[in-house]
Amino acid sequence: MGSLTRRAIGIIATLLLLTLLSWPALAAGRPPSRLDATLASRAGGPGISRVIVRSTGVGDVTAKIRAHRGHAGQRLALVDGYVAEVPNDALEALAADPGVAGVHLDRPVGALLAPGGGNDTGNAQGASSSEGDFTGAGVGVAVIDSGLTAWHDDLARVDARRALVGQRVVGFADFTSTTNQVADSYGHGTHVAGIVAGSGHDSEGEYAGVAQGAHLLVLKVLDGEGRGYVSDVIRAIGFAVASRAQFNLRVINLSIGAPVLESYESDPLTLAARRAVEAGMVVVAAAGNFGKNLDDQIQYGGITAPGNAPWVLTVGAYSHMGTPDPSDDRVAGYSSRGPTAFDFVAKPDLVAPGTRIVSLNDAGSALALRNPADLVPGTSGGGYPYLTLSGTSMAAPVVSGVVARMLQANPALTPNAVKAILQYTARVTPDVDFLSQGAGFLNTDAAVSLARFYASSGTGDSYTLGGDWARHILWGNRRVSGGVLQPWGSAWGTNIIWGSGGDNIIWGSAGDNIIWGSSGENIIWGSSGDDNIIWGSGGDNIIWGSGEDNIIWGSGGDNIIWGSSIVWGNRLAREFGGLALALGAGRAAGR
């Protein structure tokens, strides 16, 4: 790669200076705060914030909360923390306590729906699979969402004569109230559940889910407007982890997202997802729907939490254009693109069908009442048992269903092995960048086939792949080299070498490279002249592009400015700010 231009070096120096000036605490040599970005801006001001306080294990953290005039509420065992209400003028002192690992805004979460995408209506599977023997039977999927309709024909098991023989739903818990009644006043969770495991009973199989044999544990965390709190999602993940043996839960589906306010290494939501992965569960999360700015231009950097974490299987959306031919598939404009905020991780991991997906409808739900033109009739009985929705919310459960089928074919697969197979088999579209498509477009048949192959290959902990499988990939700290795939590894793209402990990423050919090393944590990406990314931990800045089409990303404001695109900071603050205002004081911190 060529040397940096004088212009680029001058800009870097200027940005580094501006960054130091915007970080007076850092310039003065003080240690960084253990507050997230939003709380750091509120610290010392008026008012009270609903927060999550994580413990270091030293002392009683609830006593520390009380000592700083706060009120401790619900315990979050999975992350060793508590929900609390704390005065903003006490935030810094509380975070500085040796017994406190971090103080984090209990930020809003929401369903990740997008506007409709034309007339390309289709079923949830998006791509057929010849692996019909694997329906996900025996595999449990936890759907953490807005709940479930009390009854739908498609959520019952059917025999060979398509007669109803039993419920697919094995359990339900409501984290938004104490009533615990099976319901979905918003309708989003019902739609997601149908994509995973609906039988298609009311449509003669036309709108069947991806894994018709799987069973569901439904955990309600969103209210009738599709709103919720991170703390409720953490509690639901904890419930799923505790229930995994009882229900053979192997997959968690999160078609919900929250703004990214800090590194995945400290965010309680991403840490909760990590606990689930460590317990052997595949956590599938929607990437978000921030792929375009308010001027309808493509933008990068809109991945939501917990999809920003490397241990999560993050799914963007593509449109199948209403045809079975994959050659016309395209990444949806709304689908969030990488890199992630704060940690700069390459996401999504892959893309799946998400545009105008037909799945189950709760006739009395908010979504059904607001979208009458998107209601779809069935082939038996009356009414409208189906609804058409778009978003990465729809793409994630497609992948969750495929994962259930893979795990039926090979129950020994670990979460990272599942991720590796999905990425390894994904169809790469050459003219689409990897921050938009990830490893590529979901290839259902190949993923299930490869999972089955590993179960019967008898090759132990490494599997040799021939022909087109052979690649040279290193992702995270896991190697796929010379056509050998380690089952605990994960893979992404071709021509990547990515390591840690001082190792670097070298990606691409003919000058189109990334060099990214943990010693300097820098990226230099581009082919010539000014068309480069320079991204360094010294100032946490990006400079990308030539002419006026640049990204400038500084830790002072934690924003991307790219042409007229703004993702981090202002855009997400606006999108989720309304949610936060609506949630406001609607629920007590102790619930």
FIKE-683354 format. One record per residue (C-alpha): chain; y, x, z; residue number from 1; residue in one letter. Coordinates in steps of 0.1 Angstrom, whole numbers. Layout:
BEGIN
<A, <Y, X, Z>, NUM, A>
...
END
This chain:
BEGIN
<A, <0, 0, 0>, 1, M>
<A, <35, 13, -9>, 2, G>
<A, <59, 24, 17>, 3, S>
<A, <84, -1, 32>, 4, L>
<A, <118, -4, 15>, 5, T>
<A, <149, 7, 32>, 6, R>
<A, <161, -29, 32>, 7, R>
<A, <129, -41, 50>, 8, A>
<A, <132, -13, 76>, 9, I>
<A, <168, -22, 82>, 10, G>
<A, <159, -58, 87>, 11, I>
<A, <131, -49, 112>, 12, I>
<A, <155, -27, 132>, 13, A>
<A, <180, -55, 133>, 14, T>
<A, <154, -81, 144>, 15, L>
<A, <140, -58, 171>, 16, L>
<A, <175, -54, 185>, 17, L>
<A, <182, -91, 184>, 18, L>
<A, <148, -97, 201>, 19, T>
<A, <156, -73, 229>, 20, L>
<A, <190, -90, 234>, 21, L>
<A, <173, -124, 235>, 22, S>
<A, <148, -111, 261>, 23, W>
<A, <171, -99, 289>, 24, P>
<A, <142, -100, 314>, 25, A>
<A, <120, -78, 292>, 26, L>
<A, <149, -54, 284>, 27, A>
<A, <155, -50, 321>, 28, A>
<A, <119, -40, 326>, 29, G>
<A, <108, -72, 345>, 30, R>
<A, <73, -84, 340>, 31, P>
<A, <68, -114, 316>, 32, P>
<A, <69, -148, 331>, 33, S>
<A, <37, -168, 337>, 34, R>
<A, <55, -199, 324>, 35, L>
<A, <49, -214, 290>, 36, D>
<A, <77, -215, 265>, 37, A>
<A, <90, -249, 274>, 38, T>
<A, <89, -244, 312>, 39, L>
<A, <106, -210, 308>, 40, A>
<A, <135, -229, 291>, 41, S>
<A, <136, -255, 319>, 42, R>
<A, <133, -230, 348>, 43, A>
<A, <163, -231, 372>, 44, G>
<A, <176, -264, 357>, 45, G>
<A, <177, -299, 371>, 46, P>
<A, <148, -324, 371>, 47, G>
<A, <111, -323, 377>, 48, I>
<A, <83, -313, 353>, 49, S>
<A, <47, -325, 351>, 50, R>
<A, <27, -293, 350>, 51, V>
<A, <-7, -278, 352>, 52, I>
<A, <-9, -250, 378>, 53, V>
<A, <-39, -226, 375>, 54, R>
<A, <-51, -206, 404>, 55, S>
<A, <-61, -170, 407>, 56, T>
<A, <-85, -178, 435>, 57, G>
<A, <-62, -163, 461>, 58, V>
<A, <-53, -188, 487>, 59, G>
<A, <-49, -226, 485>, 60, D>
<A, <-30, -234, 453>, 61, V>
<A, <-22, -269, 465>, 62, T>
<A, <-5, -255, 496>, 63, A>
<A, <15, -232, 473>, 64, K>
<A, <26, -262, 452>, 65, I>
<A, <37, -280, 483>, 66, R>
<A, <55, -249, 495>, 67, A>
<A, <77, -251, 464>, 68, H>
<A, <85, -288, 469>, 69, R>
<A, <59, -299, 444>, 70, G>
<A, <33, -327, 446>, 71, H>
<A, <-3, -317, 437>, 72, A>
<A, <-24, -344, 420>, 73, G>
<A, <-56, -344, 400>, 74, Q>
<A, <-78, -314, 402>, 75, R>
<A, <-89, -297, 369>, 76, L>
<A, <-121, -279, 379>, 77, A>
<A, <-128, -266, 344>, 78, L>
<A, <-97, -244, 345>, 79, V>
<A, <-94, -240, 383>, 80, D>
<A, <-61, -258, 383>, 81, G>
<A, <-42, -289, 394>, 82, Y>
<A, <-19, -314, 378>, 83, V>
<A, <14, -313, 397>, 84, A>
<A, <50, -324, 397>, 85, E>
<A, <73, -295, 404>, 86, V>
<A, <111, -293, 405>, 87, P>
<A, <124, -272, 376>, 88, N>
<A, <144, -250, 400>, 89, D>
<A, <111, -239, 417>, 90, A>
<A, <91, -231, 386>, 91, L>
<A, <98, -194, 385>, 92, E>
<A, <91, -189, 421>, 93, A>
<A, <58, -208, 419>, 94, L>
<A, <47, -189, 388>, 95, A>
<A, <54, -156, 406>, 96, A>
<A, <31, -164, 435>, 97, D>
<A, <1, -140, 435>, 98, P>
<A, <-22, -171, 439>, 99, G>
<A, <-9, -187, 407>, 100, V>
<A, <-24, -176, 374>, 101, A>
<A, <1, -197, 354>, 102, G>
<A, <22, -228, 353>, 103, V>
<A, <20, -248, 321>, 104, H>
<A, <36, -280, 309>, 105, L>
<A, <12, -309, 310>, 106, D>
<A, <22, -316, 274>, 107, R>
<A, <15, -346, 253>, 108, P>
<A, <-14, -349, 229>, 109, V>
<A, <-17, -372, 200>, 110, G>
<A, <-40, -385, 173>, 111, A>
<A, <-37, -364, 141>, 112, L>
<A, <-31, -390, 114>, 113, L>
<A, <-13, -384, 82>, 114, A>
<A, <3, -407, 56>, 115, P>
<A, <-20, -421, 29>, 116, G>
<A, <-29, -398, 0>, 117, G>
<A, <-32, -420, -31>, 118, G>
<A, <-62, -441, -42>, 119, N>
<A, <-90, -416, -37>, 120, D>
<A, <-109, -438, -12>, 121, T>
<A, <-144, -426, -3>, 122, G>
<A, <-170, -424, 24>, 123, N>
<A, <-170, -400, 53>, 124, A>
<A, <-195, -376, 39>, 125, Q>
<A, <-174, -364, 11>, 126, G>
<A, <-203, -345, -4>, 127, A>
<A, <-239, -356, -5>, 128, S>
<A, <-267, -336, 9>, 129, S>
<A, <-303, -333, -2>, 130, S>
<A, <-312, -325, 34>, 131, E>
<A, <-319, -362, 41>, 132, G>
<A, <-346, -354, 67>, 133, D>
<A, <-318, -342, 90>, 134, F>
<A, <-296, -370, 103>, 135, T>
<A, <-285, -354, 136>, 136, G>
<A, <-313, -373, 154>, 137, A>
<A, <-315, -362, 191>, 138, G>
<A, <-281, -344, 190>, 139, V>
<A, <-253, -357, 212>, 140, G>
<A, <-217, -356, 201>, 141, V>
<A, <-188, -361, 226>, 142, A>
<A, <-159, -379, 209>, 143, V>
<A, <-128, -373, 229>, 144, I>
<A, <-102, -397, 216>, 145, D>
<A, <-87, -432, 220>, 146, S>
<A, <-120, -450, 230>, 147, G>
<A, <-143, -472, 211>, 148, L>
<A, <-146, -508, 200>, 149, T>
<A, <-168, -528, 223>, 150, A>
<A, <-192, -537, 194>, 151, W>
<A, <-197, -528, 158>, 152, H>
<A, <-228, -532, 138>, 153, D>
<A, <-225, -497, 124>, 154, D>
<A, <-228, -482, 159>, 155, L>
<A, <-263, -496, 164>, 156, A>
<A, <-295, -478, 152>, 157, R>
<A, <-313, -495, 123>, 158, V>
<A, <-349, -495, 112>, 159, D>
<A, <-363, -492, 77>, 160, A>
<A, <-354, -528, 71>, 161, R>
<A, <-318, -521, 83>, 162, R>
<A, <-324, -543, 113>, 163, A>
<A, <-304, -535, 145>, 164, L>
<A, <-326, -518, 170>, 165, V>
<A, <-303, -501, 195>, 166, G>
<A, <-269, -486, 203>, 167, Q>
<A, <-258, -452, 191>, 168, R>
<A, <-234, -449, 220>, 169, V>
<A, <-250, -435, 251>, 170, V>
<A, <-220, -433, 274>, 171, G>
<A, <-183, -441, 278>, 172, F>
<A, <-156, -429, 303>, 173, A>
<A, <-119, -437, 304>, 174, D>
<A, <-96, -410, 316>, 175, F>
<A, <-64, -431, 311>, 176, T>
<A, <-72, -457, 337>, 177, S>
<A, <-97, -467, 364>, 178, T>
<A, <-111, -498, 346>, 179, T>
<A, <-136, -478, 325>, 180, N>
<A, <-141, -507, 302>, 181, Q>
<A, <-153, -499, 266>, 182, V>
<A, <-123, -505, 245>, 183, A>
<A, <-100, -489, 218>, 184, D>
<A, <-66, -506, 216>, 185, S>
<A, <-54, -479, 193>, 186, Y>
<A, <-84, -478, 169>, 187, G>
<A, <-84, -441, 161>, 188, H>
<A, <-114, -432, 182>, 189, G>
<A, <-135, -460, 167>, 190, T>
<A, <-127, -447, 132>, 191, H>
<A, <-136, -411, 142>, 192, V>
<A, <-169, -423, 159>, 193, A>
<A, <-179, -440, 127>, 194, G>
<A, <-173, -409, 106>, 195, I>
<A, <-196, -389, 129>, 196, V>
<A, <-224, -414, 132>, 197, A>
<A, <-218, -449, 117>, 198, G>
<A, <-248, -464, 101>, 199, S>
<A, <-230, -482, 73>, 200, G>
<A, <-248, -514, 82>, 201, H>
<A, <-219, -536, 73>, 202, D>
<A, <-215, -519, 39>, 203, S>
<A, <-251, -515, 27>, 204, E>
<A, <-247, -478, 36>, 205, G>
<A, <-216, -472, 14>, 206, E>
<A, <-194, -462, 43>, 207, Y>
<A, <-221, -445, 65>, 208, A>
<A, <-212, -417, 87>, 209, G>
<A, <-223, -381, 83>, 210, V>
<A, <-250, -379, 110>, 211, A>
<A, <-264, -414, 113>, 212, Q>
<A, <-291, -403, 137>, 213, G>
<A, <-268, -386, 162>, 214, A>
<A, <-258, -403, 195>, 215, H>
<A, <-223, -405, 209>, 216, L>
<A, <-206, -400, 243>, 217, L>
<A, <-172, -415, 240>, 218, V>
<A, <-144, -402, 263>, 219, L>
<A, <-111, -421, 262>, 220, K>
<A, <-80, -399, 266>, 221, V>
<A, <-54, -417, 244>, 222, L>
<A, <-36, -449, 251>, 223, D>
<A, <-29, -479, 229>, 224, G>
<A, <-2, -459, 210>, 225, E>
<A, <-24, -428, 204>, 226, G>
<A, <-7, -408, 232>, 227, R>
<A, <-21, -388, 261>, 228, G>
<A, <-18, -358, 282>, 229, Y>
<A, <-35, -323, 280>, 230, V>
<A, <-48, -327, 315>, 231, S>
<A, <-68, -358, 306>, 232, D>
<A, <-83, -339, 276>, 233, V>
<A, <-93, -311, 300>, 234, I>
<A, <-109, -336, 324>, 235, R>
<A, <-128, -351, 294>, 236, A>
<A, <-140, -317, 282>, 237, I>
<A, <-152, -310, 318>, 238, G>
<A, <-171, -343, 319>, 239, F>
<A, <-188, -334, 286>, 240, A>
<A, <-198, -300, 298>, 241, V>
<A, <-212, -315, 331>, 242, A>
<A, <-231, -341, 311>, 243, S>
<A, <-244, -319, 283>, 244, R>
<A, <-280, -318, 297>, 245, A>
<A, <-282, -355, 304>, 246, Q>
<A, <-271, -365, 268>, 247, F>
<A, <-281, -333, 250>, 248, N>
<A, <-245, -328, 240>, 249, L>
<A, <-241, -300, 215>, 250, R>
<A, <-208, -309, 199>, 251, V>
<A, <-173, -319, 210>, 252, I>
<A, <-150, -336, 185>, 253, N>
<A, <-113, -333, 191>, 254, L>
<A, <-93, -352, 165>, 255, S>
<A, <-62, -348, 186>, 256, I>
<A, <-37, -320, 190>, 257, G>
<A, <-9, -307, 211>, 258, A>
<A, <20, -283, 204>, 259, P>
<A, <13, -246, 209>, 260, V>
<A, <36, -233, 237>, 261, L>
<A, <17, -200, 246>, 262, E>
<A, <-12, -178, 237>, 263, S>
<A, <-47, -192, 236>, 264, Y>
<A, <-55, -167, 262>, 265, E>
<A, <-35, -186, 289>, 266, S>
<A, <-32, -222, 276>, 267, D>
<A, <-53, -245, 299>, 268, P>
<A, <-64, -266, 269>, 269, L>
<A, <-78, -237, 249>, 270, T>
<A, <-93, -222, 280>, 271, L>
<A, <-111, -255, 287>, 272, A>
<A, <-124, -254, 251>, 273, A>
<A, <-137, -219, 257>, 274, R>
<A, <-156, -230, 288>, 275, R>
<A, <-174, -256, 266>, 276, A>
<A, <-183, -230, 240>, 277, V>
<A, <-196, -207, 267>, 278, E>
<A, <-218, -236, 278>, 279, A>
<A, <-233, -237, 243>, 280, G>
<A, <-213, -265, 228>, 281, M>
<A, <-196, -264, 194>, 282, V>
<A, <-160, -275, 198>, 283, V>
<A, <-146, -290, 165>, 284, V>
<A, <-109, -295, 164>, 285, A>
<A, <-85, -309, 138>, 286, A>
<A, <-60, -284, 125>, 287, A>
<A, <-30, -307, 126>, 288, G>
<A, <-9, -324, 99>, 289, N>
<A, <21, -301, 97>, 290, F>
<A, <14, -287, 63>, 291, G>
<A, <47, -299, 49>, 292, K>
<A, <82, -298, 62>, 293, N>
<A, <107, -327, 64>, 294, L>
<A, <117, -319, 28>, 295, D>
<A, <81, -324, 16>, 296, D>
<A, <77, -287, 10>, 297, Q>
<A, <45, -267, 19>, 298, I>
<A, <49, -247, 50>, 299, Q>
<A, <28, -224, 71>, 300, Y>
<A, <22, -221, 108>, 301, G>
<A, <16, -257, 119>, 302, G>
<A, <-18, -253, 136>, 303, I>
<A, <-20, -274, 168>, 304, T>
<A, <-38, -267, 200>, 305, A>
<A, <-67, -263, 207>, 306, P>
<A, <-73, -255, 171>, 307, G>
<A, <-53, -223, 175>, 308, N>
<A, <-81, -207, 196>, 309, A>
<A, <-106, -184, 178>, 310, P>
<A, <-136, -199, 197>, 311, W>
<A, <-128, -234, 183>, 312, V>
<A, <-141, -245, 149>, 313, L>
<A, <-107, -256, 134>, 314, T>
<A, <-109, -280, 104>, 315, V>
<A, <-82, -286, 78>, 316, G>
<A, <-83, -315, 53>, 317, A>
<A, <-89, -317, 16>, 318, Y>
<A, <-89, -347, -8>, 319, S>
<A, <-120, -353, -28>, 320, H>
<A, <-98, -373, -53>, 321, M>
<A, <-122, -402, -53>, 322, G>
<A, <-148, -384, -73>, 323, T>
<A, <-182, -367, -65>, 324, P>
<A, <-172, -337, -86>, 325, D>
<A, <-161, -309, -63>, 326, P>
<A, <-141, -292, -90>, 327, S>
<A, <-111, -314, -85>, 328, D>
<A, <-110, -312, -47>, 329, D>
<A, <-77, -299, -33>, 330, R>
<A, <-63, -290, 1>, 331, V>
<A, <-42, -319, 14>, 332, A>
<A, <-5, -312, 15>, 333, G>
<A, <-3, -325, 50>, 334, Y>
<A, <-31, -302, 63>, 335, S>
<A, <-18, -276, 87>, 336, S>
<A, <-19, -240, 76>, 337, R>
<A, <-21, -208, 96>, 338, G>
<A, <-12, -184, 111>, 339, P>
<A, <-12, -197, 146>, 340, T>
<A, <19, -194, 169>, 341, A>
<A, <20, -167, 195>, 342, F>
<A, <-14, -151, 186>, 343, D>
<A, <-10, -151, 147>, 344, F>
<A, <-47, -160, 142>, 345, V>
<A, <-59, -169, 107>, 346, A>
<A, <-67, -206, 107>, 347, K>
<A, <-80, -231, 97>, 348, P>
<A, <-117, -220, 97>, 349, D>
<A, <-125, -243, 68>, 350, L>
<A, <-114, -276, 52>, 351, V>
<A, <-133, -309, 49>, 352, A>
<A, <-127, -344, 34>, 353, P>
<A, <-98, -361, 52>, 354, G>
<A, <-78, -381, 28>, 355, T>
<A, <-83, -419, 26>, 356, R>
<A, <-116, -419, 45>, 357, I>
<A, <-131, -453, 51>, 358, V>
<A, <-147, -458, 85>, 359, S>
<A, <-150, -483, 113>, 360, L>
<A, <-123, -507, 123>, 361, N>
<A, <-114, -523, 156>, 362, D>
<A, <-100, -556, 144>, 363, A>
<A, <-75, -560, 172>, 364, G>
<A, <-63, -524, 174>, 365, S>
<A, <-28, -511, 168>, 366, A>
<A, <-39, -493, 136>, 367, L>
<A, <-56, -523, 121>, 368, A>
<A, <-26, -545, 128>, 369, L>
<A, <-1, -520, 114>, 370, R>
<A, <-21, -512, 83>, 371, N>
<A, <-33, -545, 68>, 372, P>
<A, <-33, -530, 32>, 373, A>
<A, <-58, -504, 44>, 374, D>
<A, <-84, -528, 58>, 375, L>
<A, <-117, -528, 39>, 376, V>
<A, <-142, -557, 38>, 377, P>
<A, <-179, -553, 44>, 378, G>
<A, <-208, -566, 24>, 379, T>
<A, <-222, -588, 51>, 380, S>
<A, <-204, -613, 74>, 381, G>
<A, <-167, -619, 74>, 382, G>
<A, <-136, -600, 84>, 383, G>
<A, <-127, -564, 78>, 384, Y>
<A, <-151, -540, 96>, 385, P>
<A, <-136, -509, 79>, 386, Y>
<A, <-103, -492, 77>, 387, L>
<A, <-89, -464, 55>, 388, T>
<A, <-71, -435, 73>, 389, L>
<A, <-61, -400, 64>, 390, S>
<A, <-55, -368, 83>, 391, G>
<A, <-72, -338, 98>, 392, T>
<A, <-83, -363, 124>, 393, S>
<A, <-108, -376, 97>, 394, M>
<A, <-118, -341, 85>, 395, A>
<A, <-129, -329, 119>, 396, A>
<A, <-156, -355, 126>, 397, P>
<A, <-170, -349, 91>, 398, V>
<A, <-177, -314, 102>, 399, V>
<A, <-189, -326, 136>, 400, S>
<A, <-215, -347, 118>, 401, G>
<A, <-226, -318, 97>, 402, V>
<A, <-229, -296, 128>, 403, V>
<A, <-252, -323, 144>, 404, A>
<A, <-274, -322, 114>, 405, R>
<A, <-275, -284, 114>, 406, M>
<A, <-285, -284, 151>, 407, L>
<A, <-313, -309, 145>, 408, Q>
<A, <-325, -286, 117>, 409, A>
<A, <-322, -256, 141>, 410, N>
<A, <-316, -263, 177>, 411, P>
<A, <-315, -226, 185>, 412, A>
<A, <-282, -220, 168>, 413, L>
<A, <-253, -209, 190>, 414, T>
<A, <-218, -221, 185>, 415, P>
<A, <-207, -190, 167>, 416, N>
<A, <-238, -190, 145>, 417, A>
<A, <-229, -226, 135>, 418, V>
<A, <-194, -214, 127>, 419, K>
<A, <-207, -185, 107>, 420, A>
<A, <-230, -206, 86>, 421, I>
<A, <-203, -232, 78>, 422, L>
<A, <-179, -205, 68>, 423, Q>
<A, <-205, -184, 50>, 424, Y>
<A, <-215, -214, 28>, 425, T>
<A, <-181, -228, 22>, 426, A>
<A, <-169, -231, -14>, 427, R>
<A, <-139, -208, -19>, 428, V>
<A, <-112, -220, -44>, 429, T>
<A, <-98, -189, -60>, 430, P>
<A, <-62, -202, -65>, 431, D>
<A, <-58, -214, -29>, 432, V>
<A, <-47, -190, -1>, 433, D>
<A, <-69, -185, 29>, 434, F>
<A, <-43, -197, 54>, 435, L>
<A, <-46, -231, 37>, 436, S>
<A, <-84, -233, 30>, 437, Q>
<A, <-98, -210, 56>, 438, G>
<A, <-132, -199, 45>, 439, A>
<A, <-132, -226, 19>, 440, G>
<A, <-143, -262, 13>, 441, F>
<A, <-172, -277, 34>, 442, L>
<A, <-206, -273, 17>, 443, N>
<A, <-228, -298, 36>, 444, T>
<A, <-260, -292, 17>, 445, D>
<A, <-258, -254, 19>, 446, A>
<A, <-249, -254, 56>, 447, A>
<A, <-278, -276, 66>, 448, V>
<A, <-302, -258, 43>, 449, S>
<A, <-292, -224, 57>, 450, L>
<A, <-296, -237, 93>, 451, A>
<A, <-331, -249, 85>, 452, R>
<A, <-339, -216, 67>, 453, F>
<A, <-330, -196, 99>, 454, Y>
<A, <-352, -219, 120>, 455, A>
<A, <-383, -211, 98>, 456, S>
<A, <-375, -175, 87>, 457, S>
<A, <-391, -158, 117>, 458, G>
<A, <-367, -130, 113>, 459, T>
<A, <-355, -130, 149>, 460, G>
<A, <-318, -124, 157>, 461, D>
<A, <-307, -113, 122>, 462, S>
<A, <-312, -130, 89>, 463, Y>
<A, <-312, -113, 55>, 464, T>
<A, <-295, -132, 28>, 465, L>
<A, <-301, -123, -9>, 466, G>
<A, <-282, -128, -41>, 467, G>
<A, <-249, -146, -37>, 468, D>
<A, <-251, -146, 1>, 469, W>
<A, <-246, -109, 3>, 470, A>
<A, <-211, -101, 15>, 471, R>
<A, <-193, -76, 36>, 472, H>
<A, <-175, -94, 64>, 473, I>
<A, <-164, -87, 99>, 474, L>
<A, <-148, -115, 119>, 475, W>
<A, <-136, -110, 154>, 476, G>
<A, <-160, -85, 167>, 477, N>
<A, <-191, -98, 149>, 478, R>
<A, <-205, -82, 118>, 479, R>
<A, <-219, -97, 86>, 480, V>
<A, <-227, -66, 65>, 481, S>
<A, <-250, -59, 36>, 482, G>
<A, <-262, -95, 35>, 483, G>
<A, <-273, -96, 72>, 484, V>
<A, <-259, -124, 93>, 485, L>
<A, <-260, -121, 131>, 486, Q>
<A, <-266, -156, 146>, 487, P>
<A, <-239, -151, 172>, 488, W>
<A, <-213, -140, 147>, 489, G>
<A, <-189, -158, 126>, 490, S>
<A, <-176, -151, 91>, 491, A>
<A, <-145, -158, 71>, 492, W>
<A, <-137, -149, 35>, 493, G>
<A, <-146, -118, 15>, 494, T>
<A, <-132, -83, 17>, 495, N>
<A, <-123, -85, 53>, 496, I>
<A, <-128, -58, 79>, 497, I>
<A, <-114, -70, 113>, 498, W>
<A, <-121, -54, 146>, 499, G>
<A, <-107, -48, 180>, 500, S>
<A, <-101, -19, 204>, 501, G>
<A, <-78, -1, 179>, 502, G>
<A, <-97, -12, 148>, 503, D>
<A, <-78, -27, 119>, 504, N>
<A, <-80, -55, 94>, 505, I>
<A, <-81, -43, 59>, 506, I>
<A, <-82, -73, 35>, 507, W>
<A, <-79, -76, -2>, 508, G>
<A, <-78, -54, -32>, 509, S>
<A, <-53, -40, -57>, 510, A>
<A, <-27, -36, -31>, 511, G>
<A, <-29, -72, -17>, 512, D>
<A, <-39, -60, 18>, 513, N>
<A, <-35, -69, 54>, 514, I>
<A, <-35, -41, 79>, 515, I>
<A, <-36, -55, 114>, 516, W>
<A, <-46, -33, 144>, 517, G>
<A, <-47, -40, 181>, 518, S>
<A, <-30, -6, 189>, 519, S>
<A, <2, -17, 172>, 520, G>
<A, <-7, -53, 164>, 521, E>
<A, <10, -52, 131>, 522, N>
<A, <5, -69, 98>, 523, I>
<A, <17, -54, 65>, 524, I>
<A, <6, -79, 38>, 525, W>
<A, <17, -79, 2>, 526, G>
<A, <14, -62, -32>, 527, S>
<A, <46, -46, -40>, 528, S>
<A, <83, -42, -32>, 529, G>
<A, <97, -68, -8>, 530, D>
<A, <68, -92, -11>, 531, D>
<A, <54, -82, 23>, 532, N>
<A, <48, -94, 57>, 533, I>
<A, <59, -70, 84>, 534, I>
<A, <47, -84, 117>, 535, W>
<A, <47, -64, 149>, 536, G>
<A, <43, -69, 186>, 537, S>
<A, <73, -49, 194>, 538, G>
<A, <95, -78, 183>, 539, G>
<A, <69, -104, 174>, 540, D>
<A, <87, -109, 140>, 541, N>
<A, <77, -117, 105>, 542, I>
<A, <96, -108, 74>, 543, I>
<A, <79, -122, 44>, 544, W>
<A, <90, -126, 8>, 545, G>
<A, <116, -115, -16>, 546, S>
<A, <150, -129, -25>, 547, G>
<A, <159, -157, -1>, 548, E>
<A, <124, -171, 5>, 549, D>
<A, <117, -153, 37>, 550, N>
<A, <101, -160, 71>, 551, I>
<A, <120, -148, 101>, 552, I>
<A, <100, -154, 132>, 553, W>
<A, <114, -140, 165>, 554, G>
<A, <102, -145, 200>, 555, S>
<A, <138, -154, 211>, 556, G>
<A, <134, -189, 196>, 557, G>
<A, <97, -188, 186>, 558, D>
<A, <106, -204, 153>, 559, N>
<A, <95, -198, 117>, 560, I>
<A, <123, -202, 92>, 561, I>
<A, <110, -201, 56>, 562, W>
<A, <133, -214, 30>, 563, G>
<A, <140, -248, 45>, 564, S>
<A, <108, -249, 64>, 565, S>
<A, <107, -249, 101>, 566, I>
<A, <74, -253, 119>, 567, V>
<A, <73, -235, 153>, 568, W>
<A, <100, -246, 177>, 569, G>
<A, <122, -273, 164>, 570, N>
<A, <98, -292, 142>, 571, R>
<A, <70, -295, 167>, 572, L>
<A, <95, -301, 195>, 573, A>
<A, <108, -331, 175>, 574, R>
<A, <73, -344, 166>, 575, E>
<A, <59, -341, 201>, 576, F>
<A, <91, -346, 219>, 577, G>
<A, <91, -383, 212>, 578, G>
<A, <56, -385, 225>, 579, L>
<A, <67, -367, 257>, 580, A>
<A, <96, -391, 261>, 581, L>
<A, <74, -421, 256>, 582, A>
<A, <49, -408, 281>, 583, L>
<A, <76, -398, 305>, 584, G>
<A, <71, -412, 339>, 585, A>
<A, <46, -437, 326>, 586, G>
<A, <18, -423, 346>, 587, R>
<A, <17, -405, 380>, 588, A>
<A, <8, -369, 382>, 589, A>
<A, <-21, -376, 405>, 590, G>
<A, <-40, -398, 382>, 591, R>
END
